[in-house]
Amino acid sequence: MQYLYMVQQALVWIITIYWIYQLIISLCSFITLKDKPKVTDKKHKFVAIVPAHNEENVVGNLIASLKNQDYPKELYDIYVIADNCTDDTEKVAKNAGAKVFKRIEEDKAKQTKGFALQLFLNKLLSNPKMDYDAFCVFDADNIVDEHFISAMNEHLCQGEDVVQGYRDIKNPSDSWISAGYAIFYWTMNRFYHLARYNAGLSPLINGTGFMVKLDAIRDTGWDTNTLTEDIEFSLKRIIQGHKLGWATDAICYDEQPIKFKPSWSQRSRWTIGHLQCMQEYTADLAKSAVKNKTLMNFDGLLYIVGTAPMFVITILLLVSNAVIYLGKEMTTSAFVINILRYIIPTFLLPIFTAVMIMIIDKKPIKKMWKGLLMYPAFLGSWLLINFKCLFKRDTTWEKIEHNRDVKIDEVHEKVKTKSKEKAMK
């Protein structure tokens, strides 16, 4: 029992140091930085890429928001990748004013967004007449703020070649599930991406609403193989010693599931993708941290070991506490206190953190109260997903249905209304 106690204490120190580090980095989100100096001053040419599989209900709204950018229309094109579509996605996209790249893929293992991007970008790069400077990637269910491309052009002029935009939610109050996603992303936006950007570390590409300078992939193409192509691409850049950028003012609104089953499926896919990245890139991240000796590389390594490994350590701590208690080597009060030390930070503290972020970032707290109360259940279900994926991993991609007919003008109107209400108070 003595040896078990020693192991338990070692695990406690590991997980404590890890979370203290995360807390310190999170505080950097409150730093106000001056704008970076420009290394060039030009209007770059962009291509907006929209991978879409049977998205006829929503892709038109995205294209409309992209066509409404406050950026010279001759300096960006919109391409929809009609990826194995069996509906009218291609027709809707063309009628809305986008160019369409049709993709048919028989291999189910390659019927993913990552492989669709790979095919399109490789064809783009092989075209000698291609004159784009950078590309932006969106999901078909997105709607985009009118300043998005202008904001990304600014970061490109500042010398940043891979930049993640601010991922907001267009249906945060539809259900406790979509509210859970909204709270999670608002937290990640400030305490992970912005914090690391301010600290001189590297944020991560976050699925949609990001920009990549074509020179960054000219030699390799878009080379990803996991279910989370965004994380994989980010880790490969960090291994190479490149920092990713962050653009709070480049806002992209995402639609999230409102029902539990599709949410479970989607988050399972993300978790499996993380595990794939952990298996593929942990060794390379460790080598880059040793070779480059930078906090950025070390932070990238901590990101990947902070998923499944920290989850397993937490489970081991809970089990070791139970064994020591059942062996009558721990009092009941000490056992309860130890369990609360994990329950409170995992399930209750995130609610208070979320409220703080919503106040700072001026998010709609009143409409989100049900989501806040259910946020522990949202996080708890994610823990169950993590546990399940440790033993069972289905790598088959499943489509998440998108049906919310929300236009960018409706989002702007909500923001204006909220601002007026605050002004009247």
PECORNOR-V664236 format. One record per pair of residues at least 6 apart in sequence whose ideal C-beta (glycine too) atoms are under 6 Angstrom apart, sorted by the first residue. I is the first residue (numbers start at 1). J is the second residue. D is the distance in Angstrom with one decimal. If there is no record, write none. Layout:
i=<I:I>
j=<J:J>
d=<D:D>
//
This chain:
i=<1:1:4:8:11:11:15:25:25:26:26:28:28:28:29:29:29:29:31:33:36:38:38:39:40:41:43:44:44:44:44:45:45:45:46:46:46:46:47:47:47:48:48:48:49:49:49:50:50:50:51:51:51:51:52:52:52:52:53:53:54:54:55:55:56:56:56:56:57:58:58:58:59:59:59:59:60:60:61:61:62:62:63:63:63:65:65:65:66:66:67:68:69:69:70:70:70:71:71:76:78:79:79:80:80:80:81:81:81:81:82:82:82:82:83:83:84:84:90:93:94:101:103:105:111:112:114:114:117:118:121:122:124:132:134:134:134:134:135:136:137:138:139:141:141:142:142:142:143:143:143:144:145:148:151:151:151:152:152:155:155:155:160:161:161:162:162:162:163:163:163:164:164:164:164:164:165:165:165:165:166:166:166:167:167:167:167:167:168:168:169:169:169:170:170:170:171:171:171:172:172:172:173:174:175:176:176:176:177:177:177:178:178:179:179:180:180:181:183:183:186:187:190:193:193:196:197:197:201:201:202:202:202:202:203:203:204:205:205:205:207:209:224:224:226:226:226:226:227:227:227:228:228:231:232:235:235:238:239:239:239:241:253:255:255:257:257:262:265:266:267:267:268:271:271:271:272:272:274:275:278:278:282:285:285:286:288:289:289:289:311:321:324:325:347:351:351:358>
j=<327:329:320:320:313:317:313:195:199:191:195:195:198:199:190:191:194:195:198:198:158:157:158:159:157:157:75:133:134:153:156:75:132:133:76:134:136:149:77:132:135:66:78:136:79:135:137:80:138:140:81:83:113:116:59:80:89:140:83:84:85:87:89:140:87:88:89:92:403:140:141:402:89:92:93:140:92:96:143:407:142:143:78:96:98:143:144:408:78:144:97:146:146:149:146:147:150:149:150:149:98:99:101:93:98:100:101:103:116:120:89:90:100:102:103:116:105:111:100:100:100:120:116:111:397:397:224:229:222:222:222:221:130:214:156:211:213:214:212:211:210:208:208:255:402:208:252:254:170:253:408:252:251:250:247:249:250:211:250:163:245:247:245:213:216:212:216:244:211:245:247:203:205:206:210:246:209:247:250:252:189:248:251:185:206:209:252:254:251:253:182:254:256:253:255:406:178:255:404:178:179:182:367:258:258:370:371:374:257:258:263:256:258:368:371:375:378:256:354:375:357:357:357:203:246:203:203:246:296:299:238:243:244:296:244:246:234:230:233:234:230:252:232:233:232:273:276:277:269:272:273:270:273:277:277:277:281:300:284:285:288:292:411:402:404:263:400:400:398:400:382:385:385:385:386:389:389:393:307:308:304:308:304:300:301:301:297:297:298:301:386:338:330:335:376:372:375:365>
d=<5.5:5.3:6.0:4.4:5.4:5.3:5.5:5.3:5.8:4.2:5.1:4.5:4.5:4.1:4.8:5.7:4.7:3.9:4.5:5.8:4.2:4.6:5.7:4.2:5.3:5.9:5.5:3.9:5.9:5.4:5.3:4.9:5.2:5.1:4.1:5.5:6.0:5.7:5.1:4.6:4.7:5.4:4.7:5.0:5.4:5.5:5.2:4.6:5.2:5.6:4.6:5.6:4.8:4.5:5.4:5.4:5.2:3.9:4.6:5.9:5.5:4.7:5.2:3.6:4.7:4.5:4.9:4.9:5.2:5.8:4.6:4.8:5.9:5.8:5.6:4.4:5.2:4.7:5.5:5.2:5.2:5.8:6.0:3.9:4.9:4.5:4.6:4.1:5.2:5.8:5.7:5.5:5.7:4.8:5.2:6.0:5.7:4.3:5.2:5.9:4.3:5.0:5.6:4.0:4.8:5.2:5.0:5.7:5.0:5.4:5.3:4.3:5.4:4.9:4.9:4.8:5.9:5.9:5.2:5.3:5.6:5.6:5.8:5.3:5.9:5.0:4.4:3.3:5.0:4.6:4.3:4.7:5.6:6.0:5.9:5.6:4.7:5.9:5.8:4.8:5.8:5.5:4.4:4.0:3.8:5.9:5.3:5.8:6.0:4.8:4.5:5.3:4.0:4.8:5.2:4.5:3.9:4.2:5.4:4.7:5.3:5.4:3.5:3.8:4.6:5.2:5.8:4.8:4.8:3.7:5.2:5.5:5.4:5.3:4.7:5.7:4.0:5.0:3.5:5.2:5.9:5.1:4.8:5.4:5.4:5.4:5.8:5.8:5.6:5.0:4.1:5.8:5.8:3.9:5.6:4.7:5.1:5.7:5.1:6.0:5.8:3.6:4.2:4.5:4.0:5.5:5.3:3.9:5.8:5.6:5.0:4.6:5.0:5.5:2.3:5.8:3.1:3.9:4.6:5.6:5.3:5.8:5.5:3.9:5.0:5.1:5.3:3.8:5.0:4.8:5.4:4.5:4.8:5.3:5.2:4.5:4.2:4.2:5.7:4.7:4.9:2.9:4.6:5.6:4.8:5.0:4.0:5.6:5.3:5.6:3.5:6.0:2.9:5.3:5.4:6.0:4.8:3.9:5.0:6.0:4.6:5.4:5.8:5.1:5.0:4.3:6.0:5.2:5.0:5.3:5.9:5.2:5.3:5.4:5.7:4.5:5.4:4.9:4.9:5.9:5.1:6.0:5.5:5.4:4.2:5.7:4.7:4.2:4.6:5.0:5.2:4.9:4.8:4.3:4.0:5.6:5.6:5.1>
//
